[in-house]
């Protein structure tokens, strides 16, 4: 299981507001029931098999183009741990345990 964090930035839009694009990205992510996602104020975190995560990111990357953006910049970070099972909640719990 891999975890990926990505940020998609539409460029060449008619407005500086991006919330409409973010809402459209969220709608696309909801279609992919086989991966877990968590949106944050600055990006989105996905959890699932690495090949599937890359497919989903590719699909989401296309959404701003479909909605009129002339250019899209996508940044991706991947944590692909192979020595043991990892998840978003497990990573957060590990930090919480160390805080207590």
C-alpha positions as CSV (number, residue, x, y, z in Angstrom):
1,X,0.0,0.0,0.0
2,X,1.4,3.4,-1.0
3,X,0.5,6.9,0.1
4,X,0.7,9.8,-2.3
5,X,0.2,13.5,-1.8
6,X,-0.5,15.7,-4.7
7,X,-1.3,19.3,-5.5
8,X,-2.9,20.4,-8.8
9,X,-2.7,24.0,-9.8
10,X,-4.7,25.2,-12.8
11,X,-2.9,28.0,-14.7
12,X,-4.4,30.3,-17.3
13,X,-7.8,30.6,-15.7
14,X,-10.2,33.6,-15.7
15,X,-10.0,34.1,-12.0
16,X,-7.5,33.8,-9.1
17,X,-10.1,31.8,-7.1
18,X,-9.5,28.0,-7.4
19,X,-12.3,26.6,-5.2
20,X,-14.5,25.7,-8.1
21,X,-11.7,23.7,-9.6
22,X,-11.0,22.1,-6.2
23,X,-14.7,21.1,-6.0
24,X,-14.5,19.5,-9.4
25,X,-11.4,17.6,-8.4
26,X,-13.2,16.3,-5.3
27,X,-16.1,15.1,-7.5
28,X,-13.6,13.2,-9.7
29,X,-11.9,11.6,-6.6
30,X,-15.3,10.4,-5.3
31,X,-15.7,8.3,-8.4
32,X,-12.6,6.2,-7.5
33,X,-14.1,4.1,-4.6
34,X,-11.1,1.8,-4.5
35,X,-8.7,4.4,-3.1
36,X,-8.9,6.4,0.1
37,X,-8.4,10.1,-0.1
38,X,-8.2,13.0,2.3
39,X,-8.3,16.6,1.0
40,X,-6.3,19.2,2.9
41,X,-6.1,23.0,2.5
42,X,-3.0,22.6,0.3
43,X,-3.4,19.3,-1.5
44,X,-4.8,15.8,-1.4
45,X,-3.5,12.6,0.2
46,X,-4.3,9.2,-1.5
47,X,-3.9,5.7,-0.1
48,X,-3.9,2.5,-2.2
49,X,-1.8,0.4,-4.6
50,X,0.8,2.5,-6.3
51,X,-0.3,1.7,-9.9
52,X,-3.9,2.7,-9.0
53,X,-2.8,5.9,-7.3
54,X,-1.0,7.0,-10.4
55,X,-4.0,6.3,-12.5
56,X,-6.2,8.3,-10.2
57,X,-3.8,11.2,-10.1
58,X,-3.7,11.2,-13.9
59,X,-7.5,11.3,-14.1
60,X,-7.7,14.2,-11.6
61,X,-4.9,16.0,-13.4
62,X,-7.2,16.1,-16.5
63,X,-10.1,17.8,-14.7
64,X,-8.9,21.4,-14.9
65,X,-8.3,21.0,-18.6
66,X,-11.9,19.7,-19.0
67,X,-13.1,22.8,-17.1
68,X,-11.2,25.4,-19.2
69,X,-7.7,25.7,-17.7
70,X,-5.1,26.2,-20.4
71,X,-2.2,24.8,-18.3
72,X,-2.0,22.6,-15.2
73,X,0.9,22.1,-12.8
74,X,0.8,18.9,-10.7
75,X,3.2,18.1,-7.9
76,X,3.3,14.5,-6.5
77,X,5.1,13.0,-3.4
78,X,4.9,9.3,-3.0
79,X,5.6,7.2,0.2
80,X,5.8,3.6,-1.0
81,X,6.8,1.5,2.0
82,X,7.5,-2.2,1.3
83,X,8.8,-3.5,4.6
84,X,5.4,-3.2,6.4
85,X,1.8,-2.1,5.8
86,X,1.4,1.7,5.9
87,X,-1.7,3.9,5.9
88,X,-2.6,7.5,6.4
89,X,-4.1,6.7,9.8
90,X,-1.1,4.5,10.8
91,X,1.3,7.3,10.0
92,X,-0.7,9.8,12.1
93,X,-1.1,7.4,15.0
94,X,2.7,6.8,15.0
95,X,3.3,10.5,15.5
96,X,0.5,10.8,18.1
97,X,2.1,7.9,20.1
98,X,5.4,9.7,20.2
99,X,3.7,12.9,21.4
100,X,2.2,11.1,24.4
